[in-house]
Amino acid sequence: MSQIYGIISTAHQADLNAFFVAYGWGADTFGEKLTTDNPATSSSPATHWHSYNASAAPMDYSLFSLAKAGTLPENDVNGDPITYGVDGVVSEAAALAAFAALQLWANDSDESPYTFTGQRRAAMGLSVVPMDF
């Protein structure tokens, strides 16, 4: 297993989530709000979104790094082809733009996910938007 952390701006969040629907990870892969507000409150606007996957396949980080460089995966997690821009699947251009904007890290260290993600968010001046319960 590989641990992957990513941060995407609000401008590209919907397209990146649409890619992850086609890839097989789900519609809310990037579903937790981040903000530049300090301190963040439950009413802070989302400027970014993030995702931490502690059970990704080892090849996923490599595939997503290739997508950042301009080569999208041809198949989903089940090995089925992804046909970009057809039947509601995100277009290739939109997926490539979203990946180009994605900040992506692999956590292969002994750091806890909380510490690992917190350091990356802090370096970008971002905080988690707390949820109202």
C-alpha positions, -999 to 999 in steps of 0.1 A, spaced: 0 0 0 10 36 -6 -2 67 11 -10 96 -12 -19 132 -3 -32 158 -27 -44 194 -26 -64 210 -55 -78 245 -59 -115 250 -59 -112 260 -96 -102 224 -105 -118 203 -78 -150 193 -98 -129 182 -128 -105 162 -106 -134 145 -88 -149 137 -122 -117 120 -131 -117 100 -99 -153 89 -106 -141 75 -139 -110 60 -123 -131 42 -97 -122 61 -64 -155 80 -61 -171 114 -65 -159 129 -33 -122 119 -35 -113 156 -30 -142 163 -6 -127 180 24 -126 218 24 -94 239 30 -92 276 33 -67 304 35 -85 319 65 -65 319 96 -81 309 119 -105 288 99 -141 287 109 -170 266 97 -181 296 75 -147 300 59 -148 298 21 -132 268 5 -102 279 -16 -88 244 -19 -98 207 -13 -77 178 -1 -76 140 -1 -55 115 18 -56 79 7 -38 56 31 -46 24 10 -37 34 -25 -21 9 -48 17 15 -51 13 23 -88 -14 50 -82 12 76 -72 32 69 -104 0 71 -125 -10 104 -110 25 118 -114 24 108 -151 -10 126 -153 6 157 -138 32 155 -166 5 151 -193 -2 114 -197 -36 103 -183 -43 67 -172 -59 47 -200 -77 23 -175 -96 25 -143 -87 6 -111 -104 -25 -125 -84 -24 -157 -114 -12 -178 -107 15 -204 -115 52 -195 -130 70 -225 -125 107 -217 -152 131 -228 -178 104 -235 -210 95 -215 -204 120 -188 -167 112 -183 -145 143 -178 -128 155 -210 -91 148 -215 -83 185 -215 -102 192 -182 -85 162 -165 -51 173 -177 -57 208 -165 -68 196 -131 -38 173 -127 -15 201 -137 -29 221 -108 -27 193 -83 -2 193 -55 7 157 -49 28 139 -23 36 103 -14 39 96 24 64 67 26 78 80 59 71 70 95 53 103 99 16 101 110 -9 111 83 -19 140 106 16 154 108 24 147 71 -7 165 58 -5 193 84 30 202 73 20 204 36 -11 224 43 8 248 65 35 253 39 7 264 15 -10 286 41 -40 264 42 -62 252 71 -90 226 73 -125 242 73 -141 227 105 -175 211 100 -206 222 119 -223 193 137 
